């Protein structure tokens, strides 16, 4: 009889201990941080704060607004500490606050719409001259790529020649990422073009406006890498100069570019590209003042340090081929490796990684005679 009573008491104690583990100074979700906080289950508000912090990190908000992100993260950690000290209500309240802060990080800045450039009214017998440009960007980048400097330069030259003209620079992105991030990125792209015109051509900033449209104005389908590349772009809308006396047409330029792709972890030039490199060599021989920069790139497989070295080797292999095979003077060529920092495609597919394993050769243009 006594044994039965003892067993009954033990059963009650075990059941009570299990219930306290599930419902006591904890709560409703399985605790994935048991090494730090030794409870099997905790109130759902704490893991919700974890998920909100990680979501913000994936969206890059730890880089966009680092101070606010750090404050939300520290509040989440304090919630766990207080919760572990059995200050349950206080820990839950702090976790809720951390979740709200993480979800509200980096709100998009409402930009005032740019003033429309003054309309030019056509008049009989007066020439109307306009100019537009289109440039594209690397993934998640806002820097103006070197090969588009001349294209932006056309705008600077035009606006410097006709000082009453104004321009609206419009930035765009593909559809990868959140609406808020893409709106901010497109604004940065537009502002970088404005800054380039101000810094390199002396265009007064009051004549330029930057407007980001995010992913709201695609010009092609975002389901392919090529489509996404085209949508990562700038459009410059420049008002028309009227009654331009002695306007000379923009001279035609003869330009040449070279793009080569590489196998994984290789810097060897594949035979299929030998003919294209020979065309570059012929061009440089016929135009002995032309110089060139060879830029090397990789996918994201491997460490950043290793990929930087591999990209440099790829660029140097093209330089060496031109020097050794065709006698181009080395002083006219330079090699620069960028590692995995300048993607033109997403690294989530073999096809995307193949496109990123490349060199771009940027060659001076010459005026057509």
Backbone torsions as a table, in degrees:
resi	resn	phi	psi	omega
1	UNK	NA	-45.5	178.9
2	UNK	-62.6	-38.2	179.6
3	UNK	-61.8	-42.0	179.0
4	UNK	-62.1	-40.4	179.6
5	UNK	-64.0	-43.9	178.7
6	UNK	-60.2	-44.4	-179.7
7	UNK	-63.3	-38.2	-180.0
8	UNK	-64.9	-41.5	179.6
9	UNK	-64.1	-43.6	179.2
10	UNK	-60.6	-41.7	179.3
11	UNK	-61.6	-41.5	-180.0
12	UNK	-65.7	-42.0	179.3
13	UNK	-63.1	-42.8	178.7
14	UNK	-61.9	-45.3	179.5
15	UNK	-62.1	-42.0	179.7
16	UNK	-64.2	-40.5	178.6
17	UNK	-63.1	-41.1	179.6
18	UNK	-64.3	-43.7	-179.8
19	UNK	-65.6	-38.1	179.4
20	UNK	-66.2	-34.1	176.8
21	UNK	-64.0	-37.9	-175.8
22	UNK	-81.8	-37.2	-172.4
23	UNK	-116.4	-2.8	-170.5
24	UNK	-76.6	-126.2	-176.4
25	UNK	-75.1	40.1	-179.0
26	UNK	-153.6	-151.1	-175.1
27	UNK	-165.4	-109.3	-157.4
28	UNK	-120.8	-6.5	178.6
29	UNK	-126.4	151.2	178.1
30	UNK	-64.4	134.9	-177.0
31	UNK	-85.1	113.5	178.9
32	UNK	-86.3	-1.1	-178.5
33	UNK	-116.9	44.4	-174.9
34	UNK	-67.3	-25.0	178.1
35	UNK	-63.9	-33.8	179.3
36	UNK	-89.9	-38.0	-176.1
37	UNK	-131.0	102.0	-167.2
38	UNK	-78.3	63.0	173.1
39	UNK	-124.4	141.1	179.3
40	UNK	-71.2	-39.9	-178.3
41	UNK	-131.2	144.7	177.8
42	UNK	-136.9	163.6	178.4
43	UNK	-59.8	143.1	-171.9
44	UNK	-63.7	-20.9	-177.5
45	UNK	-63.3	-30.6	-178.4
46	UNK	-72.0	-50.8	175.5
47	UNK	-64.3	-27.3	175.0
48	UNK	-63.3	-38.5	176.7
49	UNK	-65.0	-39.7	176.1
50	UNK	-57.9	-47.4	-177.2
51	UNK	-65.1	-38.7	179.7
52	UNK	-65.3	-41.0	178.9
53	UNK	-63.9	-44.8	-178.6
54	UNK	-67.0	-38.1	177.2
55	UNK	-61.4	-44.0	178.3
56	UNK	-63.0	-37.6	179.3
57	UNK	-65.2	-43.5	179.4
58	UNK	-61.7	-32.2	-178.9
59	UNK	-83.3	2.9	175.7
60	UNK	80.9	13.9	-176.6
61	UNK	-74.7	-17.8	173.7
62	UNK	-67.1	-22.0	176.6
63	UNK	-95.9	-32.5	-177.8
64	UNK	-72.2	-42.4	178.6
65	UNK	-139.0	75.3	-170.9
66	UNK	-62.2	-37.2	-177.3
67	UNK	-66.3	-45.3	179.9
68	UNK	-66.3	-38.4	178.7
69	UNK	-63.5	-44.1	-179.5
70	UNK	-62.5	-38.7	179.4
71	UNK	-63.4	-42.0	178.5
72	UNK	-65.5	-39.4	-179.8
73	UNK	-66.2	-43.2	179.3
74	UNK	-65.2	-37.2	178.0
75	UNK	-65.4	-40.1	175.9
76	UNK	-60.1	-43.7	179.6
77	UNK	-64.7	-38.0	178.3
78	UNK	-67.1	-34.8	177.5
79	UNK	-60.2	-43.7	177.9
80	UNK	-63.9	-42.2	-178.3
81	UNK	-63.0	-46.2	179.2
82	UNK	-66.1	-38.1	179.2
83	UNK	-62.5	-41.4	179.8
84	UNK	-65.0	-26.7	178.2
85	UNK	-86.1	12.9	179.7
86	UNK	66.3	21.0	168.2
87	UNK	-88.4	67.7	-166.6
88	UNK	-60.1	-53.1	-176.3
89	UNK	-62.1	-40.2	179.8
90	UNK	-65.1	-42.8	178.9
91	UNK	-63.4	-41.6	179.4
92	UNK	-63.9	-43.5	-179.5
93	UNK	-62.5	-42.0	178.5
94	UNK	-66.7	-37.4	177.6
95	UNK	-62.8	-42.5	177.2
96	UNK	-60.8	-42.7	179.9
97	UNK	-64.2	-41.3	178.7
98	UNK	-62.8	-41.0	177.6
99	UNK	-61.0	-46.3	-179.2
100	UNK	-62.2	-40.9	179.7
101	UNK	-66.5	-41.9	-179.5
102	UNK	-63.8	-39.6	-179.2
103	UNK	-71.3	-22.2	-176.9
104	UNK	-100.4	8.8	-176.9
105	UNK	-64.4	146.2	171.4
106	UNK	51.7	58.9	178.4
107	UNK	-65.1	143.5	179.9
108	UNK	-64.4	138.0	178.6
109	UNK	-81.9	125.9	178.7
110	UNK	-72.2	114.1	-178.7
111	UNK	-93.8	135.1	176.6
112	UNK	-66.3	136.4	-179.5
113	UNK	-62.0	136.6	-178.5
114	UNK	-66.4	145.3	177.0
115	UNK	-64.9	135.7	179.6
116	UNK	-66.1	139.1	178.1
117	UNK	-64.6	148.1	-177.5
118	UNK	-60.2	134.6	-179.6
119	UNK	-74.8	139.2	177.4
120	UNK	-98.2	123.5	-177.4
121	UNK	-91.3	117.8	-179.6
122	UNK	-62.2	140.4	176.4
123	UNK	-127.4	151.3	-179.2
124	UNK	-58.2	132.9	174.2
125	UNK	78.7	6.9	-179.2
126	UNK	-111.4	135.1	-178.2
127	UNK	-76.9	137.1	176.2
128	UNK	-112.1	124.0	-174.3
129	UNK	-128.2	125.5	179.5
130	UNK	-127.8	162.6	178.2
131	UNK	-144.8	138.7	173.9
132	UNK	-133.9	158.1	176.7
133	UNK	-133.4	158.4	172.4
134	UNK	-136.7	123.6	174.3
135	UNK	-130.8	157.8	-179.5
136	UNK	-121.5	163.6	-173.3
137	UNK	-123.9	158.6	169.9
138	UNK	-70.3	163.4	-178.1
139	UNK	-61.3	128.7	174.3
140	UNK	59.7	24.2	180.0
141	UNK	-119.7	155.3	179.1
142	UNK	-121.9	-1.0	-179.6
143	UNK	-72.0	141.4	176.2
144	UNK	-75.6	116.9	-177.7
145	UNK	-66.0	147.4	-174.2
146	UNK	-55.1	-37.7	-176.0
147	UNK	-69.4	-10.3	179.6
148	UNK	-103.6	3.9	-179.9
149	UNK	-60.2	-42.0	179.1
150	UNK	-64.4	-36.9	-179.6
151	UNK	-64.7	-45.7	175.9
152	UNK	-65.3	-33.9	179.0
153	UNK	-60.3	-30.6	176.8
154	UNK	-59.7	-39.2	178.8
155	UNK	-67.1	-45.6	-179.8
156	UNK	-60.7	-43.1	-179.9
157	UNK	-63.3	-43.6	-179.5
158	UNK	-62.8	-47.2	-176.0
159	UNK	-70.4	-29.6	177.2
160	UNK	-70.9	-35.6	-179.9
161	UNK	-71.5	-33.1	-177.2
162	UNK	-123.5	87.6	-168.5
163	UNK	-70.2	-3.4	176.6
164	UNK	-92.5	-7.1	-177.9
165	UNK	-77.5	152.7	175.0
166	UNK	-128.2	167.1	-177.6
167	UNK	-146.9	146.7	171.1
168	UNK	-111.7	122.3	179.1
169	UNK	-99.9	117.9	-176.0
170	UNK	-106.5	128.2	179.8
171	UNK	-105.1	146.6	-177.5
172	UNK	-141.3	159.9	178.5
173	UNK	-133.7	173.2	168.2
174	UNK	-83.0	-169.5	-174.0
175	UNK	-100.4	15.8	178.3
176	UNK	-87.5	128.9	-178.6
177	UNK	105.7	172.5	-178.2
178	UNK	-75.4	159.6	177.8
179	UNK	-58.9	-41.3	-177.3
180	UNK	-65.5	-44.7	-179.4
181	UNK	-64.1	-42.6	-178.6
182	UNK	-67.2	-35.7	177.3
183	UNK	-64.3	-42.4	178.9
184	UNK	-66.4	-41.6	-179.9
185	UNK	-64.5	-43.2	180.0
186	UNK	-64.5	-35.2	177.0
187	UNK	-65.6	-41.6	178.2
188	UNK	-62.2	-39.5	179.3
189	UNK	-62.2	-44.9	179.5
190	UNK	-64.2	-42.5	-179.0
191	UNK	-65.9	-34.1	178.9
192	UNK	-65.9	-36.1	176.3
193	UNK	-68.1	-41.5	176.1
194	UNK	-58.8	-47.3	-179.3
195	UNK	-61.9	-37.5	179.0
196	UNK	-63.1	-41.7	179.9
197	UNK	-68.1	-38.1	178.8
198	UNK	-68.8	-48.1	-173.3
199	UNK	-73.5	-36.0	-172.9
200	UNK	-100.6	-18.8	-177.3
201	UNK	-124.7	-1.7	177.3
202	UNK	68.7	21.9	178.3
203	UNK	-71.1	130.1	-179.9
204	UNK	-62.8	132.1	-175.6
205	UNK	-60.4	-26.6	-179.6
206	UNK	-66.3	-16.9	179.9
207	UNK	-89.8	-2.0	-175.0
208	UNK	-124.3	141.5	174.6
209	UNK	-130.4	141.0	178.9
210	UNK	-113.2	133.9	-179.4
211	UNK	-139.5	122.1	177.2
212	UNK	-96.6	135.9	179.7
213	UNK	-114.5	4.5	-180.0
214	UNK	58.5	-135.0	-178.4
215	UNK	-101.1	16.4	-171.4
216	UNK	-80.1	-12.3	-176.3
217	UNK	-130.0	63.2	178.9
218	UNK	-68.0	148.1	176.0
219	UNK	-104.5	-7.6	177.1
220	UNK	-156.2	178.0	-175.3
221	UNK	-73.2	134.9	179.8
222	UNK	-87.0	10.1	-177.5
223	UNK	-82.6	-8.4	177.7
224	UNK	-121.7	156.9	178.1
225	UNK	-61.3	-38.7	179.8
226	UNK	-64.3	-40.9	179.3
227	UNK	-64.3	-43.7	179.3
228	UNK	-63.1	-39.0	178.5
229	UNK	-61.0	-43.0	-179.6
230	UNK	-65.5	-32.6	-178.7
231	UNK	-77.7	-19.8	175.2
232	UNK	-83.9	89.1	-165.6
233	UNK	-150.5	172.5	171.6
234	UNK	-124.3	140.9	170.2
235	UNK	-123.7	129.6	179.1
236	UNK	-107.6	119.8	179.2
237	UNK	-106.0	110.4	-173.3
238	UNK	-114.2	131.3	-177.3
239	UNK	-67.2	160.4	-171.2
240	UNK	-86.1	139.8	175.3
241	UNK	-91.8	128.5	-175.7
242	UNK	-106.5	151.1	173.8
243	UNK	55.0	54.0	-177.1
244	UNK	-89.4	111.3	-178.1
245	UNK	-83.4	129.3	175.9
246	UNK	69.9	25.6	179.2
247	UNK	-66.2	126.7	177.1
248	UNK	-97.1	136.7	178.0
249	UNK	-63.3	150.4	177.3
250	UNK	-62.7	126.0	-176.7
251	UNK	-65.1	143.9	176.4
252	UNK	-69.1	140.4	178.8
253	UNK	-116.9	145.2	173.6
254	UNK	-102.5	113.9	-175.4
255	UNK	-123.1	157.2	-179.9
256	UNK	-144.3	136.9	175.7
257	UNK	-129.1	162.9	179.1
258	UNK	-142.3	132.2	175.5
259	UNK	-130.8	129.1	-178.7
260	UNK	-129.1	137.4	175.7
261	UNK	-104.8	154.5	-175.8
262	UNK	-124.1	158.1	172.2
263	UNK	-74.7	163.1	-179.7
264	UNK	-56.9	129.6	174.3
265	UNK	61.8	23.9	-178.6
266	UNK	-121.5	152.1	173.9
267	UNK	-122.0	6.8	-179.6
268	UNK	-76.3	140.3	177.4
269	UNK	-81.1	124.8	-178.8
270	UNK	-75.0	145.0	-176.0
271	UNK	-54.6	-28.6	-177.0
272	UNK	-64.5	-15.9	-178.8
273	UNK	-100.4	-2.4	-176.1
274	UNK	-60.2	-39.9	-179.5
275	UNK	-63.9	-40.1	-179.9
276	UNK	-66.8	-38.9	178.5
277	UNK	-66.6	-35.4	177.8
278	UNK	-63.2	-37.5	177.1
279	UNK	-61.9	-40.0	177.2
280	UNK	-63.3	-44.6	179.3
281	UNK	-59.7	-44.1	178.8
282	UNK	-60.7	-42.2	179.5
283	UNK	-61.2	-44.8	-178.0
284	UNK	-70.3	-31.4	176.6
285	UNK	-69.1	-39.1	-179.7
286	UNK	-73.2	-22.4	-178.5
287	UNK	-126.4	81.0	-169.3
288	UNK	-68.3	-8.4	176.9
289	UNK	-92.2	-8.1	-177.4
290	UNK	-72.2	138.0	173.6
291	UNK	-120.6	169.5	-176.2
292	UNK	-149.7	147.5	172.7
293	UNK	-113.8	127.4	177.4
294	UNK	-104.3	118.1	-177.2
295	UNK	-105.4	126.3	-179.9
296	UNK	-102.8	146.5	-176.9
297	UNK	-141.8	162.2	177.7
298	UNK	-136.4	172.6	167.0
299	UNK	-83.3	-166.2	-175.8
300	UNK	-100.9	14.3	177.6
301	UNK	-81.4	124.3	-176.9
302	UNK	103.9	173.5	-179.0
303	UNK	-77.9	155.2	177.2
304	UNK	-56.9	-38.1	-178.9
305	UNK	-65.0	-45.2	-179.7
306	UNK	-64.2	-42.2	-178.5
307	UNK	-66.4	-32.5	177.2
308	UNK	-64.0	-43.1	178.9
309	UNK	-66.0	-41.0	180.0
310	UNK	-64.1	-41.9	179.4
311	UNK	-64.3	-37.2	177.4
312	UNK	-64.3	-41.4	178.5
313	UNK	-62.3	-40.0	179.5
314	UNK	-62.4	-45.1	179.1
315	UNK	-63.7	-43.8	-179.0
316	UNK	-66.7	-30.3	179.4
317	UNK	-66.4	-34.2	177.5
318	UNK	-71.6	-42.8	177.1
319	UNK	-58.6	-47.9	-178.6
320	UNK	-62.0	-37.8	-179.7
321	UNK	-63.5	-43.3	179.9
322	UNK	-66.6	-38.0	-179.3
323	UNK	-71.2	-50.2	-172.6
324	UNK	-78.0	-34.4	-175.6
325	UNK	-88.2	-33.9	-172.3
326	UNK	-122.6	-1.1	174.9
327	UNK	74.4	21.9	176.5
328	UNK	-71.4	133.1	-178.0
329	UNK	-63.9	131.5	-175.6
330	UNK	-62.4	-26.9	-178.9
331	UNK	-66.4	-17.1	179.3
332	UNK	-89.5	-1.8	-175.0
333	UNK	-126.3	142.4	172.8
334	UNK	-136.6	148.4	-177.9
335	UNK	-118.2	135.8	-179.5
336	UNK	-140.4	122.7	178.1
337	UNK	-97.1	137.2	-179.9
338	UNK	-116.4	4.5	179.3
339	UNK	57.8	-134.6	-177.6
340	UNK	-100.0	16.6	-170.9
341	UNK	-83.3	-12.2	-176.2
342	UNK	-129.4	78.2	-179.9
343	UNK	-75.8	142.0	168.9
344	UNK	-109.5	-7.3	177.1
345	UNK	-143.9	163.3	-179.9
346	UNK	-81.4	141.9	-175.5
347	UNK	-85.8	18.0	-176.6
348	UNK	-86.1	-8.1	179.3
349	UNK	-131.8	156.3	175.5
350	UNK	-57.9	-37.1	-179.5
351	UNK	-65.1	-41.8	179.0
352	UNK	-65.0	-42.7	178.9
353	UNK	-63.9	-36.4	178.0
354	UNK	-61.3	-42.1	-179.5
355	UNK	-65.3	-31.4	-179.0
356	UNK	-79.0	-20.5	176.2
357	UNK	-82.8	88.5	-167.6
358	UNK	-153.4	169.6	161.0
359	UNK	-123.5	148.7	168.5
360	UNK	-114.2	131.2	177.9
361	UNK	-110.2	118.0	-177.6
362	UNK	-103.5	115.4	-171.3
363	UNK	-117.1	136.4	177.4
364	UNK	-55.0	145.7	173.1
365	UNK	-90.4	156.1	174.6
366	UNK	-124.6	149.4	179.7
367	UNK	-73.4	136.4	174.8
368	UNK	-70.9	140.5	178.6
369	UNK	-95.8	NA	NA
